Amino acid sequence: MSKAEGEERPTIAAKERGPGPSRYCLPQCVGYNGHDTTKLRMPAYSFGQRLESMFKSECSPGPGYFINSRCTRFGKDGTPVYSILGRQKDFTQFMTPSPGAYYPEKVHPQGEKHAPAYTMGTRTRYRKRDPTPSPNSYSLPAMLGSKVPNRFASAAYSMAGRGLTGGFAEDLAKTPGPGRYNAITPDTYIRRNPAYSMLGRSYLPGDSTIKPGPGAYSPEKVYINKTSAPKFSMGIRHSEYITPLIVEVRD
């Protein structure tokens, strides 16, 4: 037996832990099967199944059987019974017109003369070899103006547009008007007074960071200089197999 096999290894506490309380399940106290043996169990009953009939010929009706009132203990009632049949279909070979289907008043008396009767015929078909224009295709010549061929016309005049050349508004000299010249600044020939201008607002050089104001501080929340009760927090769960940190301290 070697030394490595006979050496006892340390036991890991995480492996020796048993299941928690929620791992156990107590027996039930309801029902018949699996009942708690330490509790009183009451008797249980079940519904049986319907048994098949021993006699296959039993086909008698139940209490809800309807008895016909015409059947008596002496037999069936012999009173005659009548019913109404449906309407029969009409045969096509017997479609004889009734007296109201005739109109004798529309028949002309025999032996008398007939007045002439006329009907409206349909429009005749247009033929391509008859391209005759209709009356509304013609138009009479106009009676106004000088272009009437068979009428005497007076003299006609028209108004022409205004010409750019030779008109009264024509600028022969092509000289500029008074508005074409710019006015001279009086400072060029008169003593000029001092002139001032307004500059933008200048800022003093300094730190550009935003400083909190007096209302941003909460001195009532400071407990460093006051006596306070101890406070605790919930830490995180660590694995039980991790070796703790051991630091060697040297004198």
C-alpha positions in Angstrom: 0.0 0.0 0.0 1.6 3.3 -1.1 1.8 6.4 1.0 -0.5 8.3 -1.5 -3.3 5.7 -1.1 -3.1 5.6 2.7 -3.2 9.4 3.2 -6.5 10.8 4.3 -7.8 13.7 2.3 -9.6 16.6 3.9 -13.4 16.5 3.8 -15.2 19.3 1.9 -18.0 20.7 3.9 -20.1 21.5 0.8 -20.4 17.8 -0.1 -21.7 16.8 3.4 -24.7 19.1 3.3 -28.1 17.4 3.2 -31.3 18.5 1.3 -33.3 21.5 2.5 -36.7 21.4 4.1 -38.4 21.9 0.8 -36.9 18.6 -0.5 -39.2 16.6 1.8 -42.9 16.0 1.1 -45.3 14.9 3.8 -48.0 12.4 2.9 -51.4 13.7 2.1 -54.5 13.6 4.4 -57.0 13.6 1.5 -58.1 10.4 -0.3 -57.6 6.7 0.2 -54.3 5.9 -1.5 -51.1 7.4 0.0 -52.9 8.6 3.1 -50.9 9.7 6.2 -50.7 6.7 8.5 -50.6 8.9 11.6 -54.0 10.5 10.8 -57.4 9.0 11.0 -58.7 7.7 7.6 -62.4 7.7 7.0 -64.1 5.1 4.8 -64.1 5.8 1.1 -66.8 4.8 -1.4 -66.8 4.7 -5.2 -69.4 4.5 -8.0 -69.8 1.1 -9.6 -70.2 0.4 -13.3 -73.4 -0.3 -15.1 -73.8 -4.1 -15.5 -74.8 -5.5 -18.9 -78.3 -7.1 -19.2 -78.4 -10.8 -18.7 -81.2 -11.1 -21.3 -80.5 -9.8 -24.7 -84.2 -9.8 -25.7 -85.2 -7.2 -23.1 -86.2 -4.3 -25.2 -89.2 -3.0 -23.2 -89.7 0.7 -23.0 -89.2 2.7 -19.9 -91.7 4.8 -17.9 -91.5 7.6 -20.5 -93.1 5.4 -23.2 -95.8 7.3 -25.1 -99.1 5.3 -25.5 -101.2 6.3 -28.4 -104.7 7.4 -27.5 -106.3 5.5 -30.4 -105.1 2.2 -29.0 -107.4 0.7 -26.4 -107.5 -2.6 -24.6 -110.0 -3.9 -27.2 -107.7 -2.9 -30.1 -107.3 0.1 -32.4 -110.1 2.6 -32.6 -112.0 2.2 -35.9 -113.1 5.8 -36.4 -112.3 7.0 -40.0 -109.5 9.4 -40.3 -109.0 12.0 -43.1 -106.0 14.0 -44.2 -105.4 16.9 -46.6 -103.2 16.0 -49.6 -100.9 18.4 -51.4 -101.9 20.3 -54.6 -101.2 18.2 -57.7 -99.0 19.5 -60.4 -100.5 21.0 -63.5 -100.0 19.1 -66.7 -98.7 21.0 -69.7 -101.2 19.3 -72.2 -104.1 20.7 -70.3 -103.1 24.5 -70.5 -106.5 25.7 -71.7 -106.9 29.5 -71.5 -109.6 30.8 -69.2 -112.5 33.2 -70.3 -110.6 36.2 -69.0 -107.7 35.5 -71.4 -109.7 36.7 -74.4 -110.1 40.4 -75.5 -113.1 40.6 -77.9 -113.2 44.4 -77.7 -109.9 44.5 -79.6 -111.2 42.6 -82.5 -112.4 44.7 -85.5 -115.9 44.1 -86.6 -116.1 42.0 -89.7 -117.3 43.7 -92.9 -116.3 47.3 -91.8 -113.5 49.4 -93.3 -110.2 50.0 -91.5 -108.8 53.5 -91.0 -105.2 53.9 -92.2 -102.6 53.0 -89.6 -99.0 54.2 -89.6 -95.9 53.2 -87.7 -92.6 54.9 -86.9 -89.8 53.2 -88.8 -86.2 52.9 -87.8 -83.5 55.3 -89.1 -82.1 54.3 -92.4 -78.6 53.1 -92.5 -76.0 55.7 -93.5 -74.2 54.9 -96.7 -70.6 56.0 -97.4 -71.5 57.0 -101.0 -74.0 59.7 -99.8 -71.6 62.2 -98.0 -74.3 65.0 -98.1 -73.7 67.6 -95.3 -76.6 68.4 -93.0 -78.3 71.8 -92.8 -76.3 72.9 -89.7 -73.1 72.4 -91.6 -73.6 75.6 -93.5 -72.9 79.1 -92.0 -73.8 82.6 -93.4 -71.0 85.1 -93.8 -70.5 87.8 -91.2 -72.0 91.3 -91.8 -69.3 93.2 -89.9 -65.9 94.1 -91.3 -64.5 94.7 -94.7 -64.3 91.2 -95.9 -68.0 90.7 -96.9 -68.0 89.9 -100.6 -71.5 91.1 -101.6 -71.9 94.1 -99.2 -70.6 97.6 -99.2 -68.1 98.2 -96.3 -66.9 101.5 -94.9 -63.3 102.2 -94.1 -61.9 100.2 -91.2 -59.1 101.4 -88.9 -57.0 99.6 -86.3 -54.8 100.8 -83.4 -51.2 100.0 -83.7 -48.8 99.7 -80.7 -46.5 102.5 -79.5 -43.2 102.5 -81.4 -39.8 102.8 -79.6 -38.2 104.7 -82.4 -39.4 108.2 -83.3 -41.7 108.6 -80.3 -42.1 111.4 -78.0 -40.5 109.4 -75.2 -37.4 108.4 -77.2 -34.2 109.6 -75.5 -32.0 110.8 -78.2 -29.1 111.9 -76.0 -29.0 108.7 -73.9 -28.0 110.7 -70.9 -28.5 109.4 -67.3 -31.1 111.0 -65.1 -30.5 112.7 -61.7 -31.3 109.4 -59.8 -28.3 107.7 -61.5 -25.8 109.8 -59.4 -24.8 109.0 -55.8 -24.9 111.7 -53.2 -21.5 112.7 -51.8 -21.0 112.2 -48.1 -20.8 115.6 -46.3 -17.8 114.3 -44.3 -15.6 114.8 -47.5 -15.9 118.5 -47.6 -17.1 119.4 -44.0 -15.3 118.9 -40.7 -16.2 115.5 -39.5 -17.4 115.0 -35.9 -16.2 112.1 -33.7 -18.0 108.8 -34.2 -18.6 106.1 -31.7 -19.8 102.5 -31.9 -21.1 99.9 -29.4 -19.1 96.8 -28.9 -20.3 93.4 -27.6 -20.2 92.5 -23.9 -16.8 91.2 -22.8 -16.3 88.6 -20.1 -13.5 88.5 -17.5 -11.1 85.6 -17.9 -11.6 82.9 -15.4 -12.7 79.2 -14.8 -15.5 78.1 -17.1 -16.7 75.2 -14.9 -20.2 75.3 -13.4 -20.1 75.9 -9.7 -23.0 74.7 -7.5 -25.0 77.3 -5.7 -25.9 77.5 -2.0 -29.2 75.6 -2.6 -27.3 72.6 -4.0 -25.9 71.6 -0.6 -27.8 69.6 2.0 -26.1 70.0 5.4 -28.9 68.2 7.1 -27.9 64.9 5.4 -24.3 64.9 6.9 -23.8 62.4 9.7 -20.0 62.3 9.8 -19.8 64.6 12.9 -22.7 62.9 14.6 -23.2 59.7 16.5 -25.1 57.1 14.4 -26.3 53.5 14.9 -24.3 50.7 13.2 -25.5 49.8 9.7 -25.2 46.5 7.8 -25.6 45.4 4.2 -26.2 42.1 2.4 -23.1 40.7 0.8 -22.9 38.4 -2.3 -22.8 34.6 -2.0 -19.4 33.1 -2.6 -18.5 29.6 -3.6 -17.4 27.3 -0.8 -14.7 25.7 -3.0 -12.7 29.0 -3.4 -9.5 29.1 -1.3 -9.4 32.2 0.9 -6.8 34.8 0.3 -3.8 34.2 2.6 -1.2 37.0 2.7 2.1 36.3 4.4 3.0 39.0 6.9 6.7 39.7 7.4 8.0 41.4 10.5 
